[in-house]
Amino acid sequence: MPNPLLSDERELAIDFAALESVSDNLAAAALSLARRFAAGATMWCVAPSWPAHGRHVAVEFVHPVIMGKRALPAIYVNDDDLLGALRVLVRPGDLLVVLGTAEDGKLTSLLRRAEAWGLTTLWIGAGPRPPASAADHVLWVDGVDPEIAGSAGGYVLLYHLLWELVHVVFEHPGLLVEPPACTDEVCITCSDEGRLVEVIETRDDDTALVLAQGHRERVDITLVGPRQPGDLLLVHAGTAITALEEREL
Amino acid sequence: MTAEPTNFLYPFIDSEERDSSALLVDLAASARGKMAQSRELQLATLAQWAAVVETVGAEMAARFNRGGRLYTFGNGGSATDAEMTAEMFRHPIKGRPLPAWPLVDDRAVLTALANDVGFELVFSRQLIAHARADDIALGLSTSGNSNNVMHAFAEAKHRGLMTIGLAGYNGGAMAGNDKVDHCLVVRSDSVHRIQEAQDALVFELWSVVQRHLADQPTLEGSSK
């Protein structure tokens, strides 16, 4: 019986034509990662379905294959309670790299909190694409089954290249300084319009302690009613105006 | 590896550099170039080792049919490749699940052995505990020189296992070594490109094993 995996039409299991379109996103991600590392970030790696890939990403950055390249702080996190673990581990400004499919609920639930925790995010995956807004950088292996992308080298190539490009950016010290987040007077971030926060503690006094960009703040929750730790809120001018369902983001 | 191949593009390493647009264009071009290199190396590697992969796959299938297990090992990125190789055989995307175990999995075992007998023996001591003659030992090392991988091959060979080595560069200590039944060398001097081509080789090997097993249904009365 012929093996259906050994297709005659395709020479390799990975479709390189589809991979090539990722190059621009890889470049942007590398610049962003290098800038965050330069500012002191730790890179947290998460890959619930592919622990070996998660470990491989971390070892690339911590122990460079090229002598003389700087060791960068990257840690693979394997925890049944990923949310609980990362909530206490991350610092504002850190990096979160997740590896897996768009259907992985553990990943989406983490990425939804990135803004509240103050993280820059990167998603490497294959199969049906997540919304472009799901992470700051999305590196997707199109046109191939996610399982094959995982075992036949698709993901590996992407994170190898990511590491290589990050170190090219380090050769440009002038570009490691992040440009000001906003120069525009009507910038949405600065005008405090609907910032996403996560509830970490509730009180009986219609206020909640929340994480906003990784910093603790107290906000008024009169409008959104009683809340639980872990709930996500949109906050404007110190007041929660909407409570978000997990699915809504 | 030597300096970044893209260095020549940036004669002015300038701390005053502020416009990232030129760099982004160069980074994307560099990524495309490296993808092309990776693809060419993978194709060349698969072509070079096609006959060997066929032979090795057939013997692995025969050993699996006799109840043999696959043990995989390596260091660093190769440890994760060993882990994924075992995973690919144990939880296949298609075909028959096969007994495969990475000797890098258990931190208690690894640190106990490293602390008590030395890191060069972390894999071979596990083989002494686990291995039987029908088993298969598959070791990965981009240099072909990893001490603990070479010790594991010697122990595996001594116990009658089939030994398969995946190396890079010129094969290092693995090449032409009588403890390594089949040494598949990826001819490159980039650790990353070597690992990518090794992944393609392992995937091909797994495909060949599955094809042979599909041709030979499990014997009644066998343990698998």
Interface residues (C-beta under 8 A of the other chain):
Chain A: M1 P2 N3 P4 L5 L6 E11 L12 A13 F16 L19 E20 V22 S23 D24 L26 A27 A28 A30 L31 W50 P51 A52 H53 R55 H56 V59 E60 H63 V65 I66 D145 E147 I148 G150 S151 A152 G153 V156 L157 H160 L161 W163 E164 L165 H167 V168 V169 E171 H172 P173 G174 L175
Chain B: M1 E4 T6 N7 Y10 I13 D14 S15 E16 E17 R18 S20 L23 L24 V25 D26 L27 A28 A29 S30 A31 R32 K34 M35 A36 S38 R39 Q42 L43 L46 G76 G77 A79 T80 D81 E83 M84 E87 M88 I93 K94 V191 H192 Q195 E196 D199 A200 F203 W206 S207 Q210 R211 A214 D215
